[in-house]
Amino acid sequence: MDPMTLIPDSPLATAATALVRDTTSELVYHHSRRVYLFGALQGRARGLAFDPELLYVGAMFHDLGLGEAHRDSGRRFEVDGAEEAARFLRSHGVDEDAVRRVWTAIALHTTPGVPEFMEPEVALVTAGVEYDVLGIGYEDPAAVAPEDRAAIVALHPRPDFKRRILQAFTEGIAPRPATTFGNVKADVLRHFVPGFRPGDFVETIRGSAWPE
């Protein structure tokens, strides 16, 4: 399989590619393309009817919120990326239902156990992220054939990826540690930011203003 045959050949996809290449690192660019390709292949394997353009924009923008421009936003990086994608899509005249699907796909891509039950574009952005970052499905040839995986990695290499993506996560969220409360990125700061203390749901309940 030639992975390039899976990439949407449209003005919208071309513009998304150009924007991401101009505003992110090579690490994030190659990761985002792999996320799309792994998500699209899993969608095909599951027989899901997804919109390739919307899945592509969701995948390409999903980590945009880690960038330096967003580190003082005070919001979860997922929301920053979702907002960037929404602005991009609206500027290209995309309808609001499509904007909603892409926004949701990006906002929920680090919330396991929920996206898989939503629209295909939402489910497949997360599936692509989980495959590329966590290796979920790596040993299932029915999801992504080993030869297809090899072709994708040849096109979009991942040298020292585990260390480098963790560094990118740390740099992107360390300035806003409170946004990790209740989500998986608290683990990143716990490992890489000395003195970080994650929020505690139980203690938050016990310490609330309610008298009982």
C-alpha positions as a printed NumPy array, in Angstrom:
array([[  0.   ,   0.   ,   0.   ],
       [  1.126,   3.522,  -0.807],
       [  0.088,   5.613,   2.219],
       [ -0.219,   8.712,   0.051],
       [ -3.271,   7.202,  -1.627],
       [ -5.111,   7.513,   1.693],
       [ -4.406,  11.246,   2.13 ],
       [ -7.324,  13.387,   0.906],
       [ -6.373,  15.305,  -2.236],
       [ -8.424,  18.44 ,  -1.708],
       [ -7.837,  22.167,  -1.125],
       [ -8.98 ,  21.785,   2.497],
       [ -6.54 ,  18.959,   3.23 ],
       [ -3.723,  20.764,   1.418],
       [ -4.341,  23.905,   3.474],
       [ -4.407,  21.883,   6.698],
       [ -1.102,  20.26 ,   5.812],
       [  0.508,  23.611,   5.065],
       [ -0.739,  25.188,   8.288],
       [  0.494,  22.333,  10.464],
       [  3.874,  22.21 ,   8.739],
       [  4.279,  25.943,   9.298],
       [  3.229,  26.006,  12.959],
       [  4.495,  22.766,  14.513],
       [  7.655,  20.713,  14.758],
       [  8.629,  17.88 ,  12.448],
       [  7.875,  15.545,  15.362],
       [  4.257,  16.696,  15.623],
       [  3.793,  16.855,  11.84 ],
       [  4.921,  13.261,  11.257],
       [  3.005,  12.03 ,  14.309],
       [ -0.175,  13.747,  13.128],
       [  0.056,  12.235,   9.656],
       [  0.583,   8.792,  11.161],
       [ -2.43 ,   9.332,  13.413],
       [ -4.559,   9.996,  10.342],
       [ -3.208,   7.025,   8.418],
       [ -3.51 ,   4.577,  11.309],
       [ -6.981,   5.895,  12.094],
       [ -8.123,   5.648,   8.473],
       [ -6.86 ,   2.074,   8.136],
       [ -8.649,   1.049,  11.316],
       [-11.795,   2.759,  10.067],
       [-11.656,   0.762,   6.867],
       [-11.043,  -2.448,   8.794],
       [-14.093,  -1.763,  10.98 ],
       [-16.286,  -0.821,   8.033],
       [-16.868,   2.708,   9.364],
       [-18.205,   5.381,   7.036],
       [-16.001,   8.344,   7.869],
       [-15.291,  11.612,   6.089],
       [-11.578,  11.486,   5.138],
       [-11.238,  15.282,   5.096],
       [-12.685,  15.703,   8.574],
       [-10.631,  12.83 ,   9.962],
       [ -7.543,  14.359,   8.366],
       [ -8.129,  17.807,   9.873],
       [ -8.853,  16.245,  13.262],
       [ -5.64 ,  14.236,  13.137],
       [ -3.502,  17.082,  11.848],
       [ -4.723,  19.585,  14.45 ],
       [ -5.005,  17.263,  17.444],
       [ -1.686,  18.327,  19.036],
       [ -1.613,  21.919,  17.818],
       [ -2.522,  23.093,  21.313],
       [  0.862,  21.938,  22.621],
       [  2.545,  24.776,  20.747],
       [  4.173,  27.715,  22.472],
       [  1.42 ,  30.103,  21.372],
       [ -1.099,  28.283,  23.547],
       [  0.892,  27.589,  26.715],
       [ -0.512,  30.548,  28.621],
       [ -4.137,  29.903,  27.65 ],
       [ -5.049,  28.252,  30.954],
       [ -7.055,  25.677,  29.013],
       [ -6.424,  22.035,  28.243],
       [ -4.213,  21.76 ,  25.183],
       [ -6.852,  19.543,  23.58 ],
       [ -9.35 ,  22.412,  23.702],
       [ -6.82 ,  24.837,  22.237],
       [ -6.234,  22.48 ,  19.323],
       [ -9.968,  21.964,  18.854],
       [-10.541,  25.721,  18.755],
       [ -7.775,  26.158,  16.164],
       [ -9.366,  23.469,  14.006],
       [-12.802,  25.058,  14.333],
       [-11.45 ,  28.444,  13.206],
       [ -9.674,  26.81 ,  10.291],
       [-12.756,  24.899,   9.146],
       [-15.069,  27.909,   9.443],
       [-12.622,  29.998,   7.419],
       [-13.039,  27.421,   4.646],
       [-16.847,  27.479,   4.785],
       [-17.292,  24.067,   6.416],
       [-20.725,  23.496,   7.973],
       [-21.209,  23.602,  11.734],
       [-22.006,  19.91 ,  12.159],
       [-18.657,  19.026,  10.607],
       [-16.937,  21.635,  12.779],
       [-18.566,  20.08 ,  15.851],
       [-17.351,  16.593,  14.943],
       [-13.749,  17.713,  14.439],
       [-13.812,  19.845,  17.594],
       [-15.073,  16.872,  19.595],
       [-12.549,  14.493,  18.046],
       [ -9.655,  16.694,  19.128],
       [-11.042,  17.668,  22.529],
       [-11.634,  14.034,  23.52 ],
       [ -8.56 ,  12.372,  22.036],
       [ -6.956,  11.883,  25.478],
       [-10.189,  10.751,  27.152],
       [-10.191,   6.944,  26.837],
       [-13.388,   4.96 ,  26.836],
       [-15.642,   7.644,  25.318],
       [-14.68 ,   8.491,  21.696],
       [-15.102,   4.909,  20.479],
       [-18.863,   5.245,  20.999],
       [-19.175,   8.497,  19.033],
       [-19.114,   9.484,  15.356],
       [-16.491,   7.713,  13.215],
       [-14.263,  10.786,  12.91 ],
       [-14.242,  11.177,  16.697],
       [-13.549,   7.492,  17.28 ],
       [-10.814,   7.262,  14.664],
       [ -8.743,  10.262,  15.746],
       [ -8.465,   8.617,  19.153],
       [ -7.82 ,   5.206,  17.584],
       [ -4.973,   6.677,  15.539],
       [ -3.496,   8.431,  18.566],
       [ -3.729,   5.32 ,  20.725],
       [ -2.092,   3.216,  18.02 ],
       [  0.813,   5.611,  17.427],
       [  1.468,   6.709,  21.017],
       [  0.334,   3.787,  23.176],
       [  0.649,   0.89 ,  20.753],
       [ -2.989,  -0.126,  21.266],
       [ -3.83 ,  -2.493,  18.399],
       [ -0.191,  -2.836,  17.312],
       [ -0.338,  -6.633,  17.464],
       [ -3.666,  -6.877,  15.617],
       [ -2.943,  -7.35 ,  11.889],
       [ -6.653,  -7.058,  11.15 ],
       [ -6.536,  -3.422,  12.271],
       [ -3.295,  -2.386,  10.559],
       [ -1.322,  -4.893,   8.512],
       [  2.402,  -4.997,   9.414],
       [  3.391,  -4.14 ,   5.839],
       [  1.081,  -1.11 ,   5.873],
       [  2.53 ,   0.014,   9.193],
       [  6.031,  -0.295,   7.764],
       [  5.074,   1.787,   4.718],
       [  3.577,   4.505,   6.922],
       [  6.624,   4.656,   9.185],
       [  8.909,   4.775,   6.148],
       [  6.983,   7.811,   4.897],
       [  6.673,   9.417,   8.342],
       [  9.555,   8.146,  10.509],
       [  9.493,   8.039,  14.298],
       [ 13.13 ,   8.191,  15.485],
       [ 13.383,   8.245,  19.289],
       [  9.646,   8.921,  19.257],
       [  8.753,   7.759,  22.759],
       [ 11.214,  10.107,  24.437],
       [ 10.548,  13.016,  22.091],
       [  6.752,  12.909,  22.299],
       [  6.913,  12.78 ,  26.09 ],
       [  9.176,  15.82 ,  26.   ],
       [  6.702,  17.61 ,  23.716],
       [  3.843,  16.779,  26.088],
       [  5.838,  18.047,  29.05 ],
       [  6.803,  21.319,  27.372],
       [  3.253,  21.881,  26.193],
       [  1.462,  21.317,  29.494],
       [  3.982,  22.151,  32.236],
       [  3.043,  25.864,  32.094],
       [ -0.599,  24.943,  32.871],
       [ -0.42 ,  22.061,  35.339],
       [ -3.954,  22.586,  36.673],
       [ -5.337,  21.494,  33.292],
       [ -4.123,  17.939,  33.909],
       [ -6.611,  17.365,  36.741],
       [ -8.511,  14.176,  36.033],
       [ -6.761,  13.292,  32.755],
       [ -3.846,  11.217,  31.532],
       [ -1.432,  14.133,  31.146],
       [ -1.046,  14.326,  34.923],
       [  1.128,  11.225,  34.558],
       [  3.451,  13.128,  32.233],
       [  4.057,  15.932,  34.727],
       [  4.361,  13.465,  37.593],
       [  7.29 ,  11.82 ,  35.783],
       [  9.044,  14.864,  34.34 ],
       [  8.268,  17.954,  36.46 ],
       [  9.937,  17.898,  39.904],
       [  7.563,  18.814,  42.684],
       [  4.401,  18.39 ,  40.624],
       [  1.501,  17.172,  42.731],
       [ -1.53 ,  16.02 ,  40.749],
       [ -4.994,  17.088,  41.77 ],
       [ -6.882,  14.624,  43.933],
       [-10.572,  14.122,  43.181],
       [-11.337,  12.745,  46.629],
       [ -9.597,  15.621,  48.403],
       [-11.36 ,  18.101,  46.137],
       [-14.721,  16.717,  47.268],
       [-13.704,  16.68 ,  50.932],
       [-12.338,  20.216,  50.732],
       [-15.255,  21.776,  48.87 ],
       [-17.223,  24.686,  50.34 ],
       [-20.168,  22.421,  51.152],
       [-20.61 ,  21.92 ,  54.894],
       [-21.621,  18.271,  54.462]])
